[in-house]
Amino acid sequence: MAVPTSSTRPTVASRHARAKPLKTSVIFDVGRVLYDWDPRILYERLIDDDRALDAFLRDVVTIDWHFQHDAGRDFADTSAELAALHPQHADLIAVWGPRFNESIGPAIAGMHELVRDLDAADVPLFAITNFSHEFWPPFRARESAMFDRFRDIVVSGDEKIVKPDPAIYRLALDRFGVRADETVFVDDNAANIAAARALGIESVLFTDAASFRSRLVELGLPIAATGETPPR
């Protein structure tokens, strides 16, 4: 094997050039990462029979139906179409829009604290959320204590582009003013993670706050691993 000469031996500069850029910002998903979301939370208050509740959630207000709102369709249109298919459930369908916030539970354990700690460390925070353009403003207002810490949030319903379409990530990076290789993205959906990784974004499949905090520490973000903000 040939011995590297001074012309072929890697220099300090070349090694640094190949090093991964430091991660300087974090991009969050919202539903099931920052906050619990489950239509059952709302409808279990309205449907007493468990089997009837299961059937309604499975066959009527399906995830595919709701995905239309994330993609930018108006609730007035989607609800009218669905009620025409299931007239016996028209009253229950009608509450989805005006009471959507009731399907969103509290912040996921440890996530409010993580956002607080990142913000306290001056880490720029952003979000990309699949969320209705109609449902987002009242939820954003209700949870201002969380979202006031974010510099910008891309809402799919406003843009009429949904994750995992690569276009929404490109739009977000451009609007946030961050490079793909200098940020961290977290989402609970494997397809969304795969799409972000394909664009060169360090992406973490969310399981719980403690695991995500540990990963951010590994990536060099200036927060404590224990949930206590480090001294500055």
N, C-alpha and C positions, 0 to 999 in steps of 0.2 A: 504494500500500500504506500502510495506516495506521501511524503511529508509535506504539509502545507508550507508554502513559502510566504514571505511577507506580503506578496501580492494576492495570495489566495486565502490567507488566514483571516477569519472574520474580525473586523475592528470593533471597538467599543461602539462607535457611531452606527455601524451596520446592525449590531445586535439590538441597539435601542430602536432603530428604525423598524425592526421586525416585531418589537414588543407590542402587545395589545395596548391600545389607548386606554387611559384611565376612564372609568365610568363617572360621569359628573352630574347625571340627572336620572330621574326615575319616572317612568310612564306607567300608570295604573289602569287596570280595568276597574269597573265599579261594582256591578252585580256579582255577588258571590266571591268577591275579593275584598272590597271595602265594606259592603253591606250584604246581609242575607237577602235573597229574593226567592219567593215561592208563592205562586198564586193561591196555594192552599191556605196561607196565612189569612188572606181575605175571605175566601169562600167557606172555610170551616165555620165562620161566624154566621153564614147565611144558609148553609145546608147542614141539617142535623144528622142525617143518615150517612154513615161512612161509605157505604157502597154507592149511594147516589152521588156523593161528593167525588169519589174516585172516578166514576163514569163520566161525570160532567167535565172534570179536568182532563181526562184521557180523550174524550170524544168530541167535546164542544170547544172549549177555550184552550185549544192545543198550543204548544210552543210554536208550531209552524204558522198558525193563525196569528199569534202575537208578533212573530218575526216581521210581519208586514208593517207594524208600527215602527219597529227599529229601522226599517228601510225607508220610512218617510211617508207612509200612507196615513190618512186621517182616520181617527177612530169613528167618526160619523159614518164613513163609507164602509169600513170593515165590519162594524157592529151591525149595520143594516143588512149586509150580505149574510152574516152569520145568523142573525135572527130570522131571516127568510128561510134558512135551512133548518133551523131549530126553533120554530115559533113558540113551542112550549117552554123554552128557556129564555125568551126575549127579555124578561125583567132582570134575570141574573146576568145576562150578557151586557145589558145597559149599564151596569154598575162598574164594569171593568175600567172604563176611562175615568169617570169622576172620582173613583175610590182607589185608583191604582196605587197611590202611596201606601195604602193599607196592606198591599202585598209585599212591601219591603220591610224587612225586620230591622233590628238594631245593627250597629256596626259589628263586623266580625271581630271576635275577641282579639285584642292586641293591635288591631290595625289603626285605630285612632291614635294610639300612643306612638306607633311607628311613623305615621305621617307627621305627628307633632315633632318627633325627634329629628326627622329628616329636614323639616322646615326650620327648626331651631339651628341646625347645622348649615343653613343657607344652601341646601341642595334644591335645585329647581325641580318642582313637581308638576306633572302633567297627567292627563288621562285621555284614553280613547274608550268610549263606551257605546255599545249598541243600546240605544235608548230612543224612545219616541220623542219627536220634536215638541209634542204637546204635553207629554208627561214629565219631561225633564225640568222645565222651569219651576213648577211648584216643589218638586223634590229638591232641586238645587237650593231653593230658598229655605226649605225646612232644615236642610243640613248645611247651612252656611258656615257653621263652626268648623266643619271638615273642609269644605270646598273653597273657603276663602284662602286657604293655604296653597291652593293650586294656581299656577300662573296662566294656564289655559287648558281647556277641555274640548276635545273634538267629539261631537254628538252625531251618531250615525243618521238619526232622523233628520237633522238639519242638512247634512251633506248628501243624503240619499245614497250613501255607500255604507255597507256593513262589513265588519270583520267576518271572515278572514280575507276579504278582497284586498290584494296588495295596495290598491289605490288609496285606501283610507290610511294606511301606514305612511305612504309617501306624502300624502297631504299633511298628516300630522307632523312629520319630521320637518317639512318645509315651514309650516306655520309656527311650530315651536322654536325653530332656529337651532335644532340640534342635529348632530351627525349620528347615523345609525350605529357606528362603532363606539360611540361615547355615552350611550344611554342604556338603561335596563328597563325591560318591559315585563310586566307580570299580568297573567290572565289565568282563569281556571279552565279554559277550553283548549284542548290539545291542538285543534285545527288552527286556532288563532295564534298559538305559540309557534306552530310550524311555519305559518305564513310570515310572521315577524322574523324568525330565524333565517328564512330564505332571503331576506333583505339585509342580513348582516347585523341584526339587532340582538344583543344578549337578552335572552328571553327565559323566564322562569315560570314553570307550571305551578300555580298556587295550590298549596295544601293547607297551610296554616301560617299564622303570623310569625311564630317563633322560627320556623324553618326559613321563611323568606327573609327575616331579619338576619339570620345567620349567613344566608347567601349574599346579602348586600355587604355584610362585613367582610366576607371572603373577597368580594370584588373591590374592596377598598373604600366603600362609602363611610364617611366619618360619623358613625353612630356606634353606641355601645351594644354589645351582644345581649345584654341583660334587660334591655328596655329602659335603662336609665341614661339620660342624655349625658355624654361625656363632657368634662370641663373644657372650656374653650380659652 
